Structures are given as C-alpha cells and as structure tokens.
Amino acid sequence: MKLLLLTLLFCATTFMARANTIFGEGESSKTDIAGGVVDADTRKPLGNVIVTAYSISKKEKMVLTDNAGNYSFNELKPGTYKLVFEKNGFKKVTRDKVTIRSDEGCQLNIEMNDEETFQIMPGQLFTELD
C-alpha cells in the first residue's frame, strides 16, 4: 500500500512539474550577461549605473545596476556586443567585443574611476621678453 501511495505521489509531482514547464511557469530564464560595478578607489558597489548593450548596428537594451552594483541582461541574441557603463561623476567605461554564445552566459565585472576635476589656479599668463 505504501509503495502504491509513493508511486502515485511521484507521478503527480512529475505531472505538475511538466505542466508548469509546458505552460511557462517555473522556467528559469537564462542570463546572457551579468556582473557587478564597483568604484575603483573605494571598491564599494555602484548603484544606478546605466549599462547599455549595443550590437553592431544599434542599441539593443539598457539596464541599471541595483544598490549592490549588480546588473544583468536577459534575452540578448548570440553575437558580439559593445557594453557601455555610465554614471554621473565617473568616467564612462566601454567594453568592446563581448561575445554571447547560445549555450553559456557571460560574467563581466567593471571598475569605474571618478571623473577628474580640474581646478583653475590663478597664474601669470604672459611673461615679458627682455
């Protein structure tokens, strides 16, 4: 009797798992490109970094990093992309030739440097020639 109940439970569980997969529930989506962005000096995560993926001819998709500095792209077609990382107060970072294959994801972590600010100091612009 126990064997019959276990067999029925196993069959019901298997049927429900297959039904969820057929109808799109329970599927895990594949991440094509993922990674993290940190400040190069402090090593702290950078949130709200705009990450843009470009294919050869056009902008494909744009995402923001979360508060932990993480980002991910899903549903990009296999191919070669250029990724651009932008945030106010930081130098723009570009990574060319990032390749996505249909059978595996890509991990890309980035360090961003502060934009350099220039201070204008008063000084002598012209010198007299004797």
C-alpha positions in Angstrom: 0.0 0.0 0.0 2.8 2.4 0.9 4.5 1.6 -2.4 1.3 2.4 -4.3 0.9 5.8 -2.5 4.6 6.7 -3.1 4.2 5.8 -6.8 1.1 7.9 -7.1 2.7 10.8 -5.3 5.8 10.6 -7.6 3.6 10.5 -10.7 1.5 13.5 -9.6 4.6 15.5 -8.8 6.2 14.7 -12.1 3.0 15.6 -14.0 2.7 19.0 -12.2 6.4 19.9 -12.9 5.9 19.1 -16.6 2.6 21.1 -16.7 4.4 24.1 -15.3 7.2 23.8 -17.8 4.8 23.4 -20.7 2.7 26.4 -19.7 5.7 28.6 -19.0 5.6 28.5 -15.2 8.6 27.6 -13.2 11.0 28.2 -16.1 14.2 29.9 -15.2 15.3 32.5 -17.7 18.9 32.3 -18.9 21.0 35.3 -18.1 23.1 36.3 -21.1 25.4 38.9 -19.5 25.7 39.6 -15.8 28.2 41.2 -13.4 28.9 43.9 -10.9 30.1 47.5 -11.0 32.3 49.0 -8.2 34.2 52.2 -7.5 37.8 51.6 -8.4 39.1 53.5 -5.4 36.8 52.5 -2.6 35.8 49.1 -4.0 32.2 49.9 -3.0 29.3 48.8 -5.3 27.9 51.5 -7.6 24.1 51.6 -7.9 22.2 53.3 -10.7 24.9 52.8 -13.3 23.4 52.9 -16.8 24.6 49.8 -18.7 23.8 49.8 -22.5 24.4 46.9 -24.8 25.0 47.7 -28.5 25.0 45.2 -31.3 26.9 46.1 -34.5 24.2 48.3 -35.8 22.0 49.5 -33.0 21.3 49.9 -29.2 19.8 46.6 -28.1 19.0 47.0 -24.4 19.7 49.2 -21.4 19.6 48.3 -17.7 20.5 50.0 -14.4 22.7 48.4 -11.6 20.9 47.8 -8.4 22.1 49.1 -5.0 24.6 46.2 -4.7 26.1 47.2 -8.1 24.7 44.2 -9.9 23.3 44.1 -13.4 22.1 41.5 -15.9 20.8 41.3 -19.4 18.4 38.6 -20.5 17.1 37.7 -23.9 20.0 39.0 -26.0 20.7 37.1 -29.2 24.0 35.3 -29.5 26.6 37.6 -31.0 29.2 40.3 -30.3 28.2 43.3 -28.3 29.7 46.6 -27.0 28.8 47.4 -23.4 28.9 51.0 -22.2 28.8 51.8 -18.4 27.8 55.4 -17.5 27.2 57.2 -14.2 27.5 60.9 -13.3 30.7 61.7 -11.6 32.5 58.7 -13.1 34.4 58.2 -16.4 32.5 56.2 -19.0 33.7 52.6 -19.4 33.4 50.8 -22.7 34.0 47.1 -23.3 34.1 46.1 -27.0 33.8 42.6 -28.4 31.8 41.0 -25.6 30.6 37.7 -27.0 27.4 35.9 -26.1 27.1 32.2 -27.0 23.7 30.4 -27.1 24.9 27.7 -24.7 26.6 29.8 -21.9 26.3 33.2 -20.1 29.0 35.8 -19.8 30.3 37.4 -16.5 31.7 40.9 -16.8 32.7 42.9 -13.7 33.7 46.6 -14.0 35.6 49.1 -12.0 34.8 52.8 -12.6 37.1 55.7 -11.8 36.0 59.1 -10.6 35.9 61.9 -13.2 38.9 64.1 -12.7 38.0 67.6 -11.8 40.3 70.4 -12.8 41.0 73.4 -10.6 41.9 76.6 -12.3 44.6 78.3 -10.4 45.4 81.9 -10.9 48.8 82.4 -12.6 50.8 84.5 -14.9 49.6 84.1 -18.5 52.2 86.1 -20.2 55.8 86.8 -19.5 57.8 89.7 -20.7 60.6 89.1 -23.0 63.7 91.3 -22.5 
